[in-house]
Amino acid sequence: MIRLLQVCGSADGASWFVDQVTELARRGYHIDVVVPGEGSVKQRLTESGISVHIIPFRGYHPREWRRHVRAFRDLRTLMRDGSWDIVHAHLFKSFILARMILRGRRSPRLVTQVAGTVHLQSRPLAAIDRATLRWDTILVGSCTEFADTYAKRGSRHTAVSFYGCHTERFEPATPADTFRDQYGMTPTDVAVGLVAHMYPTRLKSFREVGVKGHEVFIDAALALAQQDARLQFFVVGDEFVGDGSYRRELEQRAEPLIRGGRMHFLGHRTDMPDVIAGLDILVNPSLSESASYTMVEASLMCRPVIGSRVGGLPDTIIDGRTGLLVPPGDQGALAHAVRHLADDPELRRRMGQAGRTHVLEMFDITKTVSTLEAIYLKAMDL
């Protein structure tokens, strides 16, 4: 059996990573995991009996150069100790470090997985990425567009593997009242939700509108609230990193809606099936996105979805059949799409059912891991 070292740049959240690793372990793979700190990823994997190493490689601040040097040294020792057939690195800094450590080596093989391409909006990071790309054995795009992008950038071998999930966790029959009663919604009210972490960034491409498009959602909601008294808006999630200032900026932008009881900022929630069950429409107005776990989860629960036509969202959403795709950054198009679905309950029902069928075929964790197994075997042969 192939021996795997999985390296993830996130210590919290990252359900896509946890689901993938635990399914690989269930199939009998010998797996160790590296994460950059204490958090829910370590907790969940440890509870599943998986060995987890904490190596604090997260961050870029020059004043922490001693920590970065120690983390690089510890990663190098672990990756080169001869225990692994494959190192599988997820997220940008993880795979850059893995490339530097394993450059020119035939063992272990390096599989890098691109979960997002925000880093390509930074000239220095894009240059580092391109300069180290040749050291991958195989680069895996977590959606079709990412694999195509890297093939054009010169990747020698590319593949596609969606981050699947345990689909049985999301049951369409979950009662809606558990969530809706908390906010006094009637059966005729239409609840529209954006579920996403808030990502503050200094990158020029995202200064006006953040990566996940919260500003687009809020501006669309401001217009829609004046047109339709049935609509209630929900923002689920919080800053993943940061000091809370970005969330405060978003709340200030939405202040008229919050004051009027039409928009609710819920922060992090651990009861996502209940939340999704209480929503009628879920939106993802991201400017950069992979296949989107949230859109998959919503479709599993037979909810219609609206997403930007970027990244992996066209993989997840079949436009006009399981949901609607709109141009990124276009608040008018988003508002129109929301109003279109809000006015047609039967269309919402049909799209939700079609969405569940679609994501069950594409995003079940067993299919994801079977795809990975084929990628690992190919990497071993290269």
Sequence and secondary structure as in RCSB ss.txt:
>XXXX:A:sequence
MIRLLQVCGSADGASWFVDQVTELARRGYHIDVVVPGEGSVKQRLTESGISVHIIPFRGYHPREWRRHVRAFRDL
RTLMRDGSWDIVHAHLFKSFILARMILRGRRSPRLVTQVAGTVHLQSRPLAAIDRATLRWDTILVGSCTEFADTY
AKRGSRHTAVSFYGCHTERFEPATPADTFRDQYGMTPTDVAVGLVAHMYPTRLKSFREVGVKGHEVFIDAALALA
QQDARLQFFVVGDEFVGDGSYRRELEQRAEPLIRGGRMHFLGHRTDMPDVIAGLDILVNPSLSESASYTMVEASL
MCRPVIGSRVGGLPDTIIDGRTGLLVPPGDQGALAHAVRHLADDPELRRRMGQAGRTHVLEMFDITKTVSTLEAI
YLKAMDL
>XXXX:A:secstr
  EEEEEES SS  HHHHHHHHHHHHTT EEEEEESSSSHHHHHHHHTT EEEE       GGGHHHHHHHHHHH
HHHHTSS  SEEEEESHHHHHHHHHHHTT  SSEEEEEES  GGGGSHHHHHHHHHHGGG SEEEESSHHHHHHH
HHHT SSEEE    B GGG  TTS SHHHHGGGT  TT EEEEEE  B     GGGSSS TT HHHHHHHHHHHH
HH TTEEEEEEB BSSS SHHHHHHHHHTHHHHHTTSEEEEE  S HHHHHHH SEEEE  SS SS HHHHHHHH
TT  EEEESSTTHHHH  BTTTEEEE TT HHHHHHHHHHHHT HHHHHHHHHHHHHHHHHH BHHHHHHHHHHH
HHHHHH 
